[in-house]
């Protein structure tokens, strides 16, 4: 299992459009991927799950992946989050 904590950089957090991009990226990996905020978890490949987390700018989330491409998955998703979706 590969894990990384990331601080959300984009202005609107992980809502609507950014969440869609995040989920599309997550679905490009074969690993099982979850995100965590506090004591809550969500499947990173589920729009409803990600949106239900209510993730806002400045909050820390943990990205966890387990599978054949787990390191690539965590790095790719962390990079997307840290670059603020280029907004």
N, C-alpha and C positions, 0 to 999 in steps of 0.2 A: 504494500500500500504506500502511495506517495501522497504527501500532504503539504499544503502551503497556505499561510495566512496572507490575505490581501486586503488592503484598504481601498474601498471604492472611490474612484477619482471623478467620474463624470457627474455633471450637475444634477441630473434627474435620478441618480441612483440606478438600480437594476429594475427599471419599470418599462413597460410597453416595448418600444423599439429596441433599446439596448438589451432587454431580456430576450427578445427574439433573436438578435445576433448571437448572444451568449449561448442560447439553446442550439442554434444551428451549428455553432462551433463544437459544442459538447457532443452533438450527434454525429460529428465527423470522426469520433474516436470509438473504438470498440470496447474500451474499459467501462466499468460501472463507475459513475461519477456522482457524488453528492456534494451539496454545499451546506454549510452550517453557519448559523448566526445565533450566538448564545446557546441555548439548549434546544434549538429547533433545527431540523434537518429537512432537506428537500432533494428530490431527484433533479440533478442539473439538466436532464434531458426533457423535463416536463415544464411547459409554460405555466400551467396553473400552479405547480409546486414552487417555481421560482418567484412568480408574482406574489404568491401568498406569504412569502418571507418579508415583504415590505422593506427591502434593502435600500437605504438612502446613502447619499454622498457622505463620505467620512467614516462610515461604519466598516468594521473589520468582518470579513467572512473567511471561513476555512473551506478550501477546495480539496476534496479527497477523491482519489481515483484508485481503482484496483483492477488490474487486467494487463493484457499484453502490451498496451501502449500507455500505461499509467503515467510515466514520467513526462512523455510528450503531451498528454492530455492536461496535466496540471500546469505545465509550463505554458502551453498555448492559451489556456483559459486565463491564467494569471496575467499574461502579457496583454490580452484583450482588456481585462479589467484595469490594469495599471495605466494603459494608454488612454483610458477614458473614452473608448470607442471613437476617438478622434473628433469629439464634439467641442 
